[in-house]
Amino acid sequence: MKQAGYSEQHIRQMAAAFKKANPGVTVNMEFVAYEALHDKIVAAAAAGTYDLVFIDVIWPAELASKGLIADISDRIPANWSTDILPGALNSAVYQKKFYGIPWLLDTKYFYFNKAMLSKAGIEPSSVTTWDGVAAAAKTLKSKGIVKYPLMWSWSQAEAVICDWAALTASFGGKLFDDSGQPAFTSGGAVQALEFMRRTLVDGLTNPSSTQSLEDDVVKVVSAGDAAMGLNWTYMFAAANDPKQSKVAGDVVITEVPNGGAGRMSVNGSSALSITATTKNPDAAWAFAKFVSSQKIQEKYVSDSLPIWKASYDSPSVIKSAPEVVPVAKEQLANMVNRPQVVNYNAISQKLQVAVQKALLGEVDPKQAMTTAAGDVEQILKQ
């Protein structure tokens, strides 16, 4: 995946280290944008193009039920159940079977520009709730510190579902109930969407957010054109890198603000799955196990935090990311999964359209969700 998580440069370094330790194995890699990743995996499956594929936490049900990825339950070491954080370990589980090696542990965090807040006389403690964020944004705007204080990844893509899911959880709602049926037509899900729309109407959110992805949030915040936003772990390093940010040193990472039900976020973990058609299962397993090892993950902690529990008490890990590790210990324990359903991608696409219509003011948020529920129920019956 080209964006978020481990950088392409670092993944190539991991592969080079693996090849040095395993000279008999050749590793060829292909990088694509996240939005193209799912379809690339599905389209290539019949031809057996790949031995190992990078899968999002939302895909195991679909890919496993279609027989595109292999059940590797018998390869999973017993100690992983106690040594790996649950959000990562369960990133490729379907019907209690393992269909992937946990690799990328991630969740969304809240970022703010401390210099901008200070200039406006805003205490950082005031942005620990969504009401506080809205109030701070109004102050920043009224004082002319930044035209659009908030920046989001609300393009009609999976990105907007991630933000909506995090907000829904923090407002005390669910997208689906425990029986797998739509629960987004009332409660926290609608409340979250109403909040999102209101920030646009009030001129607090940059209107370009509805065409933006996560990398756009990084760029806008790094340019000093936004004071606050949600994003994955990788944004902290990027936004505080003097080579690519005008506000390096000013961007703070913290937990997602509380909407009344806690400081909840969304599980963005991913795994490496051995394809069902591979002719090199042992080499694929060896590579995946190598790049997900504690030693390798701790080396590249600036990109993504390790899946290993022990890493969070490691002096070297804490020293390499002192601002991130304590926040991650809290946020990684408070995150929700997106719906674990076989036809997730089709359902997500319907929800993306509905959310976009509500954000753009084409339809009332509650009506948008009520209409979408009918479409989703039909997909669930397929």
DADABEL-V977432 format. One record per run of one state. SS is the DSSP state (2 for helix, 1 for strand, 0 for the rest). FROM is the first residue (numbers start at 0). TO is the last residue. If there is no record, write none. Layout:
{{SS/FROM/TO} {SS/FROM/TO}}
//
This chain:
{{0/0/6} {2/7/20} {0/21/32} {2/33/44} {0/45/50} {1/51/55} {0/56/58} {2/59/64} {0/65/67} {1/68/68} {0/69/71} {2/72/74} {0/75/78} {2/79/82} {1/83/83} {0/84/84} {2/85/91} {1/92/93} {0/94/95} {1/96/97} {0/98/99} {1/100/103} {0/104/105} {1/106/106} {0/107/107} {1/108/112} {2/113/118} {0/119/122} {2/123/127} {1/128/128} {2/129/141} {0/142/148} {1/149/150} {0/151/156} {2/157/169} {0/170/174} {1/175/175} {0/176/180} {1/181/181} {0/182/186} {2/187/200} {0/201/203} {1/204/204} {0/205/205} {2/206/210} {0/211/212} {2/213/221} {0/222/226} {1/227/230} {0/231/232} {2/233/238} {0/239/249} {1/250/253} {0/254/256} {1/257/257} {0/258/263} {1/264/266} {0/267/268} {1/269/274} {0/275/279} {2/280/290} {0/291/292} {2/293/298} {0/299/306} {1/307/307} {2/308/312} {0/313/313} {2/314/319} {0/320/320} {2/321/330} {0/331/333} {1/334/335} {0/336/342} {2/343/358} {0/359/363} {2/364/380} {0/381/381}}
//
